[in-house]
Amino acid sequence: MEATEKPRGCVHVDLDGLWAIRECYGLPGNDFLVHDPIYEQGVPNFLALFERFQIPATFFVAGRDADVPEKQEQLRDIVRRGHEIANHSYSHQIGFSRLGRTEIRAELERSQEAIRGAVGTTPVGFRAPGYDLSPALLSELIDLGFHYDSSLLPTFFGPALRMIARYLSGSLIAKRAQYGRLAYGRAPLQPYRVNTNRPWREDTRSPLVEIPITTSPLLRLPFHGSIAITLGIKHVERIVAVLIRRRLPITYVFHGIDLVDLLGVNVAGKQKGGRFFNVPFDEKHRIVEEILALLTRNFSLVLSRSWPDRLSLPEI
Ligand SMILES: [Zn+2]
């Protein structure tokens, strides 16, 4: 019936621990590794909404978090409820794609081990910190048997987003690696078998699938959770309407922090994060709810690990 006619969609949650977010924004203070509001509030809040809307989701987890015993029970709960856990590197370094192959491999393997140790299953998907990727990273993913990567943000606004991040972080991450290259703006909007040397291009013989984070079809504007929380639901509704008209699928990304009451958490220096760090919890929760309702109405939502099966490899 109608459900089979809807374009496919994936809902993602980047579960960056507060320590990782703090590093991104260059904020000082405690690193919240053990008592982390992202896990203590963000995870249960997302799980409750996913249950209400009957949404299967994929959570991207940093191995450093999976190694914390206090967080492992929450990770197991995510799996028990039928969601997927994917690898988000071990130490969530910004500039990840510029690491050497040995370091990249060590990050991938250490995180796989940590997640396997926590939940008993091995991830088949990966997202780099900072939405960036490199030929070396994609080759290592293939070598280690990953099925998909979901690091690519097809936007022309990478340089602008980098400037904002630099401003928010007081220049601590004034690096080129975050948000990818201008050419990524030309990448397909649907999952595709990825050319490891030119990740914005398709290579139908590649064993690895890229599941790009969806941006608007024409201008390639990002509209993921934190941007929706800053710009409002109308921005998301407009882009979803275009996707539906063009029968395009969606990969929609939230962050664990989107459902944390930040006003109640004493993150030193958070006033620097401007509106994003200071939106009242009820307002954020309402926007996330509205987005989830919009996604369930318009897309047939699946776990990310089911994508590669549907992009069959040609006979050789
Ligand atoms: Zn992250």
Residues whose N, C-alpha, C, O or C-beta is under 5 A from the ligand:
A	BS01	ZN	D14 D16 P129
